[in-house]
Amino acid sequence: MADNLNHNRIRIGRVVLASAFIINLFTASHLPQHKFFHHFFDTLGLILLVVCMLGRVYCTLQIGGHKNADLITKGIYSVVRNPLYCFTFIGVVGMGFVSAEITVFALLIIAFFLVYFPLIGREEGFLQEKFGAAFTDYIRRVPRFVPNFNLYTPAGEVTVDLTRLHNALRDALWWLLPFVVFETIEWVQHAGWVTPVATIW
């Protein structure tokens, strides 16, 4: 079941991202095109994407091979119950800023909540059934999605699997793809190779 949920999440994510690229390619934005704001949003978006990449690698390394086998409650997991999805959301917001279109931004955010929050609910249901009272106590103490850094408890020693590290870094690099594509779309439009057919927010 977990594999099916993961495959569905990836499949839906690809469809949503492709739709965002297509909308961005054939539309122009009503937002002011001042150079300062353009560079500001690009820079902010890239920073958020890098934070997402580093955060996801950190979460993957900390949870290691313990996912669904042990209840991890220290380190990043002591401040928020779903840090991997929290960093994913940061990356989605970063994509929205780079797109420079409110419509695309909204599409990405809405898709995130529609896909990930049901997934989080199912995963937490599984953990509740597996760990019982320990997970109930964890839920009571640690927020689901918005980090509370006052709760931070050091993770201590973490064993790093180099194969897992390589896979995490490889997967993280894909988060740069939206930045490259949105910037390429902008260049193609400025070069006159594609003429927007509509202006949207």
DAHUBEL-V33132 format. One record per residue. N is the residue number from 1. SS is DSSP state (A for helix, B for strand, O for the rest). Layout:
n=N ss=SS
n=N ss=SS
//
This chain:
n=1 ss=O
n=2 ss=A
n=3 ss=A
n=4 ss=A
n=5 ss=A
n=6 ss=A
n=7 ss=A
n=8 ss=A
n=9 ss=A
n=10 ss=A
n=11 ss=A
n=12 ss=A
n=13 ss=A
n=14 ss=A
n=15 ss=A
n=16 ss=A
n=17 ss=A
n=18 ss=A
n=19 ss=A
n=20 ss=A
n=21 ss=A
n=22 ss=A
n=23 ss=A
n=24 ss=A
n=25 ss=A
n=26 ss=O
n=27 ss=B
n=28 ss=B
n=29 ss=B
n=30 ss=O
n=31 ss=O
n=32 ss=O
n=33 ss=O
n=34 ss=O
n=35 ss=A
n=36 ss=A
n=37 ss=A
n=38 ss=A
n=39 ss=A
n=40 ss=A
n=41 ss=A
n=42 ss=A
n=43 ss=A
n=44 ss=A
n=45 ss=A
n=46 ss=A
n=47 ss=A
n=48 ss=A
n=49 ss=A
n=50 ss=A
n=51 ss=A
n=52 ss=A
n=53 ss=A
n=54 ss=A
n=55 ss=A
n=56 ss=A
n=57 ss=A
n=58 ss=A
n=59 ss=A
n=60 ss=A
n=61 ss=A
n=62 ss=A
n=63 ss=A
n=64 ss=A
n=65 ss=A
n=66 ss=A
n=67 ss=O
n=68 ss=O
n=69 ss=O
n=70 ss=O
n=71 ss=O
n=72 ss=O
n=73 ss=O
n=74 ss=O
n=75 ss=B
n=76 ss=A
n=77 ss=A
n=78 ss=A
n=79 ss=O
n=80 ss=O
n=81 ss=O
n=82 ss=O
n=83 ss=A
n=84 ss=A
n=85 ss=A
n=86 ss=A
n=87 ss=A
n=88 ss=A
n=89 ss=A
n=90 ss=A
n=91 ss=A
n=92 ss=A
n=93 ss=A
n=94 ss=A
n=95 ss=A
n=96 ss=A
n=97 ss=A
n=98 ss=A
n=99 ss=A
n=100 ss=O
n=101 ss=O
n=102 ss=A
n=103 ss=A
n=104 ss=A
n=105 ss=A
n=106 ss=A
n=107 ss=A
n=108 ss=A
n=109 ss=A
n=110 ss=A
n=111 ss=A
n=112 ss=A
n=113 ss=A
n=114 ss=A
n=115 ss=A
n=116 ss=A
n=117 ss=A
n=118 ss=A
n=119 ss=A
n=120 ss=A
n=121 ss=A
n=122 ss=A
n=123 ss=A
n=124 ss=A
n=125 ss=A
n=126 ss=A
n=127 ss=A
n=128 ss=A
n=129 ss=A
n=130 ss=A
n=131 ss=A
n=132 ss=O
n=133 ss=A
n=134 ss=A
n=135 ss=A
n=136 ss=A
n=137 ss=A
n=138 ss=A
n=139 ss=A
n=140 ss=A
n=141 ss=A
n=142 ss=O
n=143 ss=O
n=144 ss=O
n=145 ss=O
n=146 ss=O
n=147 ss=O
n=148 ss=O
n=149 ss=A
n=150 ss=A
n=151 ss=A
n=152 ss=O
n=153 ss=B
n=154 ss=O
n=155 ss=O
n=156 ss=O
n=157 ss=O
n=158 ss=O
n=159 ss=O
n=160 ss=O
n=161 ss=O
n=162 ss=A
n=163 ss=A
n=164 ss=A
n=165 ss=A
n=166 ss=A
n=167 ss=A
n=168 ss=A
n=169 ss=A
n=170 ss=A
n=171 ss=A
n=172 ss=A
n=173 ss=A
n=174 ss=A
n=175 ss=A
n=176 ss=A
n=177 ss=A
n=178 ss=A
n=179 ss=A
n=180 ss=A
n=181 ss=A
n=182 ss=A
n=183 ss=A
n=184 ss=A
n=185 ss=A
n=186 ss=A
n=187 ss=A
n=188 ss=A
n=189 ss=A
n=190 ss=A
n=191 ss=O
n=192 ss=O
n=193 ss=O
n=194 ss=O
n=195 ss=O
n=196 ss=O
n=197 ss=O
n=198 ss=B
n=199 ss=B
n=200 ss=B
n=201 ss=O
//
